[in-house]
Amino acid sequence: MYRFLRLLYISTVLVLFRHFRGVSRRSAMAAACAILAFGAWVPVRAERVEAAPKEFDGVGITEKLNGPVPLGLAFVDEDGRGVRLQDFFRPGRPVVLTLNYFRCPMLCTLELNGLVNALKELPLFPGRDFEVVTVSIDPRETTQLAREKKQHYLDSLGKPGAGEGWRFLTGGKEAIEALAGAVGFGYRFVEEDNQFAHPAAIFVITPEGRISRVLTGVEFDPKTVRLALVEASRGGIGTPLDQFVLFCFHYDASTGRYAPAAMRLMQVGGAATVLLLAVVLATLWIREKRGRRAA
């Protein structure tokens, strides 16, 4: 099934670039990036089906779990202030990092809309329980554009005060490339179209600045985002129930969700059985002891 989906994805991309001569390259590139996001969702098999078009050379996600994020990189926030990534990392608070560009015709909008939809469902709050940092991969983009995009997504999120917990950054080419390389975000500027070919993903970073989870696609399951944040916080946020669920579940990259861990469930079941037997035996022993005293 997975092989069929990969074949369908590659075939669609090839057909797109072969038959979109009648429309603008801008439209073709936008549609292709959306298909690329779908391709990131389809699990990758060991066999290689066919090479992707040259426009996508080096474009994709390379997971670097537990890899360090260069927190000393300098950027400019939506208010024009010079900042470093380390300014948004605080003890106990994980960080959701997204790499987009604000003039993206389609894919970035879909991804950020999907993130907003997930954040709306969370009991966790940006700026209190975690931080969100969106970095433009286009060094030409301005502070004003970052500020406009931030206001748009804050209005869509609808959580007063969330602006302190979601930053939109711009920066120089070297800083952007260093950050993208560290988290495994492969993108490419297509000069003839004046656009970027890039994947769609969000990175969940620990408070210490290490990559905890990479969630790909343009739609994000709220429960998965919540568990990813709780897991990255190392117990800094969430409820005891969240910690219990994380003990019994593990992240399944093929589905992009947390799934039951058989061994952990067996351990929990075994412990519960032992505890139940101990309670039953203790109850019987107490009853027998009371019966002897009464006799």
LONUMI-414173 format. One record per residue (C-alpha): residue number from 1; residue in three letters; x, y, z. Coordinates in pm, 1 decimal. Layout:
residues N
+-----+---------+----------+----------+----------+
: num : residuo :       xx :       yy :       zz :
+-----+---------+----------+----------+----------+
: NUM :     ALA :        X :        Y :        Z :
...
+-----+---------+----------+----------+----------+
***
This chain:
residues 295
+-----+---------+----------+----------+----------+
: num : residuo :       xx :       yy :       zz :
+-----+---------+----------+----------+----------+
:   1 :     MET :      0.0 :      0.0 :      0.0 :
:   2 :     TYR :    279.9 :    241.7 :     92.8 :
:   3 :     ARG :    464.4 :    163.8 :   -228.4 :
:   4 :     PHE :    150.7 :    237.0 :   -428.8 :
:   5 :     LEU :    107.9 :    573.7 :   -256.6 :
:   6 :     ARG :    469.2 :    667.6 :   -325.3 :
:   7 :     LEU :    430.9 :    569.5 :   -690.7 :
:   8 :     LEU :    115.2 :    776.6 :   -714.8 :
:   9 :     TYR :    293.2 :   1075.1 :   -557.6 :
:  10 :     ILE :    596.2 :   1061.6 :   -788.0 :
:  11 :     SER :    379.4 :   1010.2 :  -1094.8 :
:  12 :     THR :    163.3 :   1308.2 :  -1006.3 :
:  13 :     VAL :    466.0 :   1534.3 :   -964.7 :
:  14 :     LEU :    609.0 :   1424.7 :  -1299.6 :
:  15 :     VAL :    276.8 :   1473.6 :  -1477.6 :
:  16 :     LEU :    244.4 :   1816.8 :  -1318.4 :
:  17 :     PHE :    576.5 :   1938.3 :  -1452.4 :
:  18 :     ARG :    515.5 :   1777.6 :  -1792.2 :
:  19 :     HIS :    167.9 :   1911.5 :  -1859.5 :
:  20 :     PHE :    149.5 :   2250.7 :  -1682.2 :
:  21 :     ARG :    296.1 :   2436.6 :  -1977.0 :
:  22 :     GLY :    -30.6 :   2613.1 :  -2039.3 :
:  23 :     VAL :    -35.0 :   2789.0 :  -1703.6 :
:  24 :     SER :    206.3 :   3010.3 :  -1518.9 :
:  25 :     ARG :    507.7 :   2851.7 :  -1354.9 :
:  26 :     ARG :    405.3 :   3023.5 :  -1031.6 :
:  27 :     SER :     82.5 :   2821.4 :  -1020.2 :
:  28 :     ALA :    263.8 :   2503.8 :  -1111.5 :
:  29 :     MET :    523.1 :   2553.4 :   -838.9 :
:  30 :     ALA :    254.2 :   2622.5 :   -578.1 :
:  31 :     ALA :     65.3 :   2304.6 :   -668.3 :
:  32 :     ALA :    385.5 :   2103.4 :   -673.7 :
:  33 :     CYS :    480.5 :   2217.9 :   -324.9 :
:  34 :     ALA :    141.6 :   2102.0 :   -197.8 :
:  35 :     ILE :    200.8 :   1762.3 :   -354.9 :
:  36 :     LEU :    544.7 :   1755.7 :   -196.1 :
:  37 :     ALA :    381.8 :   1803.9 :    144.3 :
:  38 :     PHE :    165.0 :   1500.4 :     72.0 :
:  39 :     GLY :    476.4 :   1311.2 :    -22.4 :
:  40 :     ALA :    627.0 :   1387.3 :    316.2 :
:  41 :     TRP :    321.7 :   1229.6 :    478.7 :
:  42 :     VAL :    348.7 :    907.7 :    281.3 :
:  43 :     PRO :    592.2 :    673.4 :    459.6 :
:  44 :     VAL :    918.0 :    627.7 :    273.0 :
:  45 :     ARG :   1007.2 :    271.3 :    177.0 :
:  46 :     ALA :   1356.1 :    138.1 :    132.8 :
:  47 :     GLU :   1332.8 :     99.8 :   -243.1 :
:  48 :     ARG :   1367.9 :    406.8 :   -465.4 :
:  49 :     VAL :   1092.5 :    438.6 :   -722.1 :
:  50 :     GLU :   1203.7 :    727.1 :   -938.4 :
:  51 :     ALA :   1408.2 :   1043.1 :   -903.0 :
:  52 :     ALA :   1217.5 :   1362.7 :   -825.3 :
:  53 :     PRO :   1232.2 :   1659.2 :  -1065.8 :
:  54 :     LYS :   1541.7 :   1878.4 :  -1039.4 :
:  55 :     GLU :   1336.2 :   2156.5 :   -880.8 :
:  56 :     PHE :   1316.3 :   1935.2 :   -571.5 :
:  57 :     ASP :   1683.1 :   1837.5 :   -545.4 :
:  58 :     GLY :   1770.7 :   1857.5 :   -176.8 :
:  59 :     VAL :   1413.6 :   1946.5 :    -77.9 :
:  60 :     GLY :   1270.0 :   1746.0 :    210.0 :
:  61 :     ILE :   1295.7 :   1660.6 :    578.0 :
:  62 :     THR :   1592.1 :   1480.1 :    729.6 :
:  63 :     GLU :   1505.7 :   1387.3 :   1087.1 :
:  64 :     LYS :   1776.2 :   1481.6 :   1333.0 :
:  65 :     LEU :   1609.9 :   1378.9 :   1657.3 :
:  66 :     ASN :   1794.5 :   1494.3 :   1968.6 :
:  67 :     GLY :   2015.6 :   1711.0 :   1749.3 :
:  68 :     PRO :   2106.6 :   2054.9 :   1882.4 :
:  69 :     VAL :   1951.9 :   2376.2 :   1752.5 :
:  70 :     PRO :   2203.3 :   2665.6 :   1723.5 :
:  71 :     LEU :   2041.9 :   2897.1 :   1977.0 :
:  72 :     GLY :   2298.7 :   3171.3 :   1923.8 :
:  73 :     LEU :   2173.7 :   3253.7 :   1572.7 :
:  74 :     ALA :   2065.6 :   3617.1 :   1533.2 :
:  75 :     PHE :   1736.7 :   3726.6 :   1374.2 :
:  76 :     VAL :   1498.7 :   4023.6 :   1375.6 :
:  77 :     ASP :   1152.1 :   3994.2 :   1530.3 :
:  78 :     GLU :    825.4 :   4138.0 :   1400.4 :
:  79 :     ASP :    887.2 :   4461.1 :   1591.5 :
:  80 :     GLY :   1227.2 :   4519.7 :   1434.5 :
:  81 :     ARG :   1428.2 :   4419.6 :   1741.3 :
:  82 :     GLY :   1741.2 :   4212.7 :   1714.3 :
:  83 :     VAL :   1695.6 :   3877.1 :   1888.4 :
:  84 :     ARG :   1862.5 :   3539.4 :   1920.9 :
:  85 :     LEU :   1687.1 :   3205.5 :   1924.2 :
:  86 :     GLN :   1794.9 :   3152.2 :   2283.4 :
:  87 :     ASP :   1569.4 :   3442.8 :   2384.1 :
:  88 :     PHE :   1264.7 :   3219.5 :   2328.7 :
:  89 :     PHE :   1385.8 :   2917.0 :   2526.2 :
:  90 :     ARG :   1289.5 :   2903.9 :   2892.6 :
:  91 :     PRO :   1310.4 :   2626.8 :   3153.5 :
:  92 :     GLY :   1021.3 :   2384.3 :   3124.6 :
:  93 :     ARG :    881.8 :   2537.6 :   2804.8 :
:  94 :     PRO :    919.5 :   2354.5 :   2473.3 :
:  95 :     VAL :    927.4 :   2547.2 :   2146.4 :
:  96 :     VAL :    735.7 :   2482.1 :   1825.1 :
:  97 :     LEU :    957.0 :   2592.3 :   1536.6 :
:  98 :     THR :    827.1 :   2644.6 :   1182.2 :
:  99 :     LEU :   1024.0 :   2742.8 :    873.8 :
: 100 :     ASN :    815.3 :   2922.6 :    613.3 :
: 101 :     TYR :    821.3 :   3234.2 :    401.6 :
: 102 :     PHE :    553.2 :   3496.3 :    427.9 :
: 103 :     ARG :    490.6 :   3545.5 :     55.3 :
: 104 :     CYS :    447.9 :   3173.9 :     -8.0 :
: 105 :     PRO :    151.5 :   3133.2 :   -247.3 :
: 106 :     MET :      2.1 :   2822.3 :    -86.9 :
: 107 :     LEU :    196.1 :   2562.2 :    113.1 :
: 108 :     CYS :    306.4 :   2782.6 :    403.8 :
: 109 :     THR :    -47.0 :   2913.4 :    444.8 :
: 110 :     LEU :   -184.1 :   2560.4 :    457.9 :
: 111 :     GLU :     75.9 :   2455.9 :    713.7 :
: 112 :     LEU :     28.2 :   2755.6 :    943.6 :
: 113 :     ASN :   -350.1 :   2725.4 :    917.6 :
: 114 :     GLY :   -316.2 :   2360.2 :   1018.7 :
: 115 :     LEU :   -100.2 :   2459.0 :   1315.3 :
: 116 :     VAL :   -350.9 :   2723.4 :   1424.0 :
: 117 :     ASN :   -635.5 :   2471.4 :   1405.6 :
: 118 :     ALA :   -442.4 :   2233.3 :   1628.5 :
: 119 :     LEU :   -344.4 :   2503.3 :   1878.6 :
: 120 :     LYS :   -708.0 :   2609.6 :   1912.2 :
: 121 :     GLU :   -789.8 :   2266.2 :   2055.2 :
: 122 :     LEU :   -507.1 :   2258.7 :   2309.8 :
: 123 :     PRO :   -555.7 :   2335.8 :   2679.8 :
: 124 :     LEU :   -193.0 :   2452.8 :   2668.6 :
: 125 :     PHE :   -131.9 :   2821.3 :   2597.1 :
: 126 :     PRO :    140.4 :   2991.1 :   2387.9 :
: 127 :     GLY :    361.9 :   3208.0 :   2604.5 :
: 128 :     ARG :    263.7 :   3024.2 :   2922.5 :
: 129 :     ASP :    322.5 :   2655.3 :   2849.3 :
: 130 :     PHE :    523.6 :   2669.9 :   2527.2 :
: 131 :     GLU :    657.8 :   2906.1 :   2262.8 :
: 132 :     VAL :    603.5 :   2921.2 :   1887.0 :
: 133 :     VAL :    873.7 :   3062.7 :   1660.8 :
: 134 :     THR :    815.4 :   3108.2 :   1287.2 :
: 135 :     VAL :   1126.1 :   3191.0 :   1084.0 :
: 136 :     SER :   1116.0 :   3312.4 :    724.5 :
: 137 :     ILE :   1348.0 :   3122.7 :    488.8 :
: 138 :     ASP :   1350.3 :   3421.9 :    251.0 :
: 139 :     PRO :   1621.6 :   3670.9 :    356.0 :
: 140 :     ARG :   1453.4 :   3939.5 :    142.8 :
: 141 :     GLU :   1138.0 :   3954.1 :    354.1 :
: 142 :     THR :   1081.4 :   4251.1 :    581.6 :
: 143 :     THR :    981.5 :   4317.2 :    940.2 :
: 144 :     GLN :    656.8 :   4477.7 :    824.5 :
: 145 :     LEU :    557.1 :   4163.8 :    636.9 :
: 146 :     ALA :    638.9 :   3952.0 :    944.3 :
: 147 :     ARG :    425.0 :   4179.2 :   1161.0 :
: 148 :     GLU :    130.0 :   4155.7 :    920.9 :
: 149 :     LYS :    151.2 :   3776.8 :    908.9 :
: 150 :     LYS :    171.7 :   3753.6 :   1285.5 :
: 151 :     GLN :   -140.3 :   3963.7 :   1330.6 :
: 152 :     HIS :   -326.4 :   3754.3 :   1073.9 :
: 153 :     TYR :   -253.4 :   3426.1 :   1250.7 :
: 154 :     LEU :   -312.3 :   3566.9 :   1598.3 :
: 155 :     ASP :   -655.2 :   3684.1 :   1484.5 :
: 156 :     SER :   -722.4 :   3335.9 :   1350.6 :
: 157 :     LEU :   -599.6 :   3170.4 :   1671.3 :
: 158 :     GLY :   -828.2 :   3381.9 :   1886.1 :
: 159 :     LYS :   -638.3 :   3346.7 :   2214.9 :
: 160 :     PRO :   -579.2 :   3686.6 :   2379.5 :
: 161 :     GLY :   -220.3 :   3734.8 :   2489.3 :
: 162 :     ALA :    -81.1 :   3465.6 :   2261.5 :
: 163 :     GLY :    125.2 :   3727.4 :   2078.5 :
: 164 :     GLU :    388.5 :   3709.4 :   2353.2 :
: 165 :     GLY :    427.8 :   3340.2 :   2280.1 :
: 166 :     TRP :    438.3 :   3340.0 :   1899.7 :
: 167 :     ARG :    719.5 :   3524.6 :   1721.9 :
: 168 :     PHE :    770.5 :   3584.8 :   1351.1 :
: 169 :     LEU :   1135.8 :   3631.1 :   1261.0 :
: 170 :     THR :   1332.7 :   3741.9 :    958.0 :
: 171 :     GLY :   1704.8 :   3717.1 :    911.3 :
: 172 :     GLY :   2008.9 :   3692.0 :    690.4 :
: 173 :     LYS :   2082.9 :   3407.6 :    452.5 :
: 174 :     GLU :   2362.0 :   3257.6 :    663.1 :
: 175 :     ALA :   2152.6 :   3239.0 :    980.3 :
: 176 :     ILE :   1856.0 :   3090.6 :    791.8 :
: 177 :     GLU :   2068.5 :   2826.2 :    622.5 :
: 178 :     ALA :   2239.3 :   2737.1 :    951.4 :
: 179 :     LEU :   1904.7 :   2687.7 :   1125.4 :
: 180 :     ALA :   1751.8 :   2490.7 :    837.8 :
: 181 :     GLY :   2057.1 :   2267.6 :    815.9 :
: 182 :     ALA :   2056.5 :   2200.2 :   1190.7 :
: 183 :     VAL :   1693.9 :   2084.0 :   1198.1 :
: 184 :     GLY :   1707.9 :   1896.6 :    866.1 :
: 185 :     PHE :   1482.1 :   2128.3 :    665.9 :
: 186 :     GLY :   1587.4 :   2105.1 :    301.2 :
: 187 :     TYR :   1465.6 :   2383.7 :     73.0 :
: 188 :     ARG :   1569.3 :   2540.3 :   -254.9 :
: 189 :     PHE :   1516.5 :   2876.6 :   -422.0 :
: 190 :     VAL :   1382.8 :   2840.9 :   -777.1 :
: 191 :     GLU :   1516.7 :   3155.6 :   -938.5 :
: 192 :     GLU :   1310.5 :   3145.5 :  -1258.2 :
: 193 :     ASP :    990.8 :   3139.5 :  -1049.5 :
: 194 :     ASN :   1112.3 :   3365.8 :   -769.1 :
: 195 :     GLN :    979.6 :   3108.2 :   -521.8 :
: 196 :     PHE :   1106.7 :   2850.0 :   -275.8 :
: 197 :     ALA :   1052.2 :   2477.6 :   -309.2 :
: 198 :     HIS :   1026.8 :   2344.9 :     46.1 :
: 199 :     PRO :    859.1 :   2077.5 :    259.5 :
: 200 :     ALA :    595.3 :   2129.7 :    527.6 :
: 201 :     ALA :    674.3 :   2039.0 :    888.0 :
: 202 :     ILE :    681.9 :   2169.4 :   1242.3 :
: 203 :     PHE :    967.4 :   2096.8 :   1481.7 :
: 204 :     VAL :    907.3 :   2045.6 :   1852.8 :
: 205 :     ILE :   1218.4 :   2151.7 :   2043.6 :
: 206 :     THR :   1305.3 :   2083.3 :   2407.4 :
: 207 :     PRO :   1367.8 :   2373.5 :   2648.5 :
: 208 :     GLU :   1737.3 :   2287.1 :   2623.6 :
: 209 :     GLY :   1733.2 :   2336.5 :   2246.1 :
: 210 :     ARG :   1726.9 :   1979.3 :   2113.2 :
: 211 :     ILE :   1493.5 :   1838.9 :   1848.3 :
: 212 :     SER :   1231.9 :   1620.4 :   2014.2 :
: 213 :     ARG :    975.0 :   1558.0 :   1738.4 :
: 214 :     VAL :    922.4 :   1643.4 :   1371.2 :
: 215 :     LEU :    557.6 :   1651.2 :   1259.6 :
: 216 :     THR :    521.8 :   1666.4 :    882.6 :
: 217 :     GLY :    228.6 :   1772.5 :    666.8 :
: 218 :     VAL :    -18.1 :   2059.5 :    664.3 :
: 219 :     GLU :   -268.8 :   1924.3 :    917.8 :
: 220 :     PHE :   -175.5 :   1837.7 :   1273.6 :
: 221 :     ASP :   -372.3 :   1621.2 :   1514.2 :
: 222 :     PRO :   -425.1 :   1825.0 :   1836.0 :
: 223 :     LYS :   -365.3 :   1521.3 :   2060.1 :
: 224 :     THR :    -38.2 :   1447.4 :   1881.2 :
: 225 :     VAL :     77.6 :   1808.2 :   1913.8 :
: 226 :     ARG :    -15.5 :   1809.2 :   2282.1 :
: 227 :     LEU :    171.6 :   1485.9 :   2357.5 :
: 228 :     ALA :    471.9 :   1603.8 :   2155.5 :
: 229 :     LEU :    486.1 :   1923.7 :   2362.7 :
: 230 :     VAL :    447.2 :   1736.7 :   2691.8 :
: 231 :     GLU :    715.9 :   1489.1 :   2586.8 :
: 232 :     ALA :    955.2 :   1767.9 :   2486.2 :
: 233 :     SER :    899.5 :   1951.5 :   2814.1 :
: 234 :     ARG :   1037.0 :   1653.8 :   3010.8 :
: 235 :     GLY :    744.4 :   1680.0 :   3250.5 :
: 236 :     GLY :    749.3 :   2058.8 :   3266.9 :
: 237 :     ILE :    393.8 :   2092.8 :   3134.6 :
: 238 :     GLY :     85.1 :   1874.2 :   3105.2 :
: 239 :     THR :   -107.2 :   1663.6 :   3354.0 :
: 240 :     PRO :    -27.4 :   1333.1 :   3530.6 :
: 241 :     LEU :   -261.2 :   1169.2 :   3278.1 :
: 242 :     ASP :    -46.0 :   1304.1 :   2992.7 :
: 243 :     GLN :    262.3 :   1150.4 :   3155.5 :
: 244 :     PHE :     82.7 :    817.1 :   3193.5 :
: 245 :     VAL :    -24.7 :    821.9 :   2828.3 :
: 246 :     LEU :    332.3 :    895.4 :   2719.6 :
: 247 :     PHE :    452.8 :    600.4 :   2925.5 :
: 248 :     CYS :    210.7 :    366.4 :   2747.3 :
: 249 :     PHE :    235.6 :    520.2 :   2399.6 :
: 250 :     HIS :    520.2 :    587.9 :   2158.4 :
: 251 :     TYR :    542.6 :    809.4 :   1850.5 :
: 252 :     ASP :    484.6 :    617.4 :   1526.1 :
: 253 :     ALA :    655.1 :    805.9 :   1241.8 :
: 254 :     SER :    468.2 :    604.7 :    977.3 :
: 255 :     THR :    131.8 :    739.2 :   1096.1 :
: 256 :     GLY :    247.3 :   1067.9 :   1250.8 :
: 257 :     ARG :     65.0 :    985.3 :   1574.8 :
: 258 :     TYR :    128.3 :    830.3 :   1912.5 :
: 259 :     ALA :     40.4 :    461.0 :   1919.7 :
: 260 :     PRO :     20.3 :    207.1 :   2204.8 :
: 261 :     ALA :    352.4 :     52.3 :   2301.3 :
: 262 :     ALA :    288.1 :   -320.0 :   2349.4 :
: 263 :     MET :    568.3 :   -378.3 :   2600.3 :
: 264 :     ARG :    472.6 :    -77.0 :   2809.6 :
: 265 :     LEU :    106.6 :   -185.1 :   2813.6 :
: 266 :     MET :    213.1 :   -533.9 :   2922.4 :
: 267 :     GLN :    418.9 :   -381.2 :   3202.2 :
: 268 :     VAL :    126.7 :   -167.7 :   3317.2 :
: 269 :     GLY :   -112.0 :   -462.8 :   3290.2 :
: 270 :     GLY :    126.3 :   -686.1 :   3483.3 :
: 271 :     ALA :    171.5 :   -427.9 :   3756.5 :
: 272 :     ALA :   -204.6 :   -375.1 :   3779.6 :
: 273 :     THR :   -260.5 :   -752.5 :   3805.7 :
: 274 :     VAL :     -2.4 :   -788.5 :   4082.7 :
: 275 :     LEU :   -155.1 :   -495.5 :   4268.5 :
: 276 :     LEU :   -505.6 :   -639.8 :   4233.7 :
: 277 :     LEU :   -392.4 :   -981.8 :   4361.2 :
: 278 :     ALA :   -216.3 :   -816.4 :   4653.7 :
: 279 :     VAL :   -535.0 :   -627.0 :   4746.1 :
: 280 :     VAL :   -746.4 :   -944.7 :   4721.6 :
: 281 :     LEU :   -503.2 :  -1150.2 :   4930.0 :
: 282 :     ALA :   -472.3 :   -875.8 :   5189.3 :
: 283 :     THR :   -851.9 :   -850.6 :   5213.6 :
: 284 :     LEU :   -887.1 :  -1228.5 :   5260.1 :
: 285 :     TRP :   -610.8 :  -1230.7 :   5521.6 :
: 286 :     ILE :   -776.3 :   -949.3 :   5719.1 :
: 287 :     ARG :  -1114.3 :  -1123.8 :   5705.9 :
: 288 :     GLU :   -961.7 :  -1451.3 :   5820.5 :
: 289 :     LYS :   -779.9 :  -1279.5 :   6105.3 :
: 290 :     ARG :  -1097.6 :  -1105.9 :   6219.8 :
: 291 :     GLY :  -1286.1 :  -1434.5 :   6199.1 :
: 292 :     ARG :  -1033.9 :  -1606.9 :   6425.4 :
: 293 :     ARG :  -1056.7 :  -1328.0 :   6679.7 :
: 294 :     ALA :  -1435.9 :  -1345.2 :   6678.8 :
: 295 :     ALA :  -1423.0 :  -1724.6 :   6729.7 :
+-----+---------+----------+----------+----------+
***
